[in-house]
Amino acid sequence: MNLLLENILNKGALGQRLDRVEALQLAQLKTVDEVHALGSAALQNRLKRFGRQATYVLNLTVNPSNICDSKCKFCHYHAAEDDPTAYVMTLEEILKQIKELKPKEIHVTGGLNKHWPYKKSRELIAQIRKIYSALYIKAFTAVEIDRFAKDEARTAEEILLELKNSGLNSLAGGGAELFSLRMRKKYCPDKIGPKRWLEIHHLSHQLGISSNATMLYGLKESAEEIVDHLLALRAAQNKTGGFSCFIPLAYQREKGTDENGPSPLKNLRIIALARLILDNFKHIKAYWPMIGVDTAAVALSWGADDLDGTLGKERIAHSGSAVSPESLSRSMMIRTIEAGGFTAVERNGYF
Ligand code: SF4
């Protein structure tokens, strides 16, 4: 390994800020030795922050409806109104699920549609809060907030404030996809762009609503596009400090096709890269539904410190090629973390 690369990895391991040129070098590593050195630097960084602890939460994912007016090409979850796979959950069904599973955190996101308009969605949050005062409610992506604001002819700020007053704790991190305009034009031209996504998260942080950040990868994006996405998130976090964690989302290929999704090694590389570049993000999540339970366990040695949660019933990754279970029990979550060589710590929505 050359001295320059060694210096960059040492800086990353110590949690020092990497510039774009340095970040790009790490995103373009070629040899197996170099890639393992990247993982080792991310492990050192992560051990310095969290020791041998890795967290998980008892949570429930609720996707109220898969009907979506947007037709992002990478998404196998959305359905048209008349599609046989289309579904719309009722408020009662959602409340029943919460009652049965007794989660500590709930995550609510879904398609853009007329079945779950703003007022009904706000009522859902208010009802949940009324019954479960201690439940951590993470709901809606910036894309959904933008849609609510447009439908209601109101500002995103007004919508966010009203949701907060109804009981919302934090915004979900989805919808960022990849900030690259080239990729968005190809895969999700109808979706709000990076400027609006970042603006809504900024507003949300200013109102005291924390949020997560994500990045979709595995669609033949370039190393520059990955690095620039991470740097844009790092710059946004510099301004507000409101992001709780970063979640890389591995592209799920369409079921039954021989399309290539990201390999386990690519998943680990992205997590390590995020750990070293996002020096101002405390938590990096290994999202097991998308990368698989085994890779998620290994990812704890590549920079991740959190395995998300038990989920209840995950639908979005599983509408693609995900072969992970739809939910994990608490004991399975603990076993997964221990199999990765770490000590499992149950957290709440606040980490
Ligand atoms: S990614 Fe979201 S906005 Fe895009 S089609 Fe799927 S559900 Fe709709």
Residues whose N, C-alpha, C, O or C-beta is under 5 A from the ligand:
A	BS01	SF4	C68 S70 K71 C72 C75 H78 G110 G111 L112
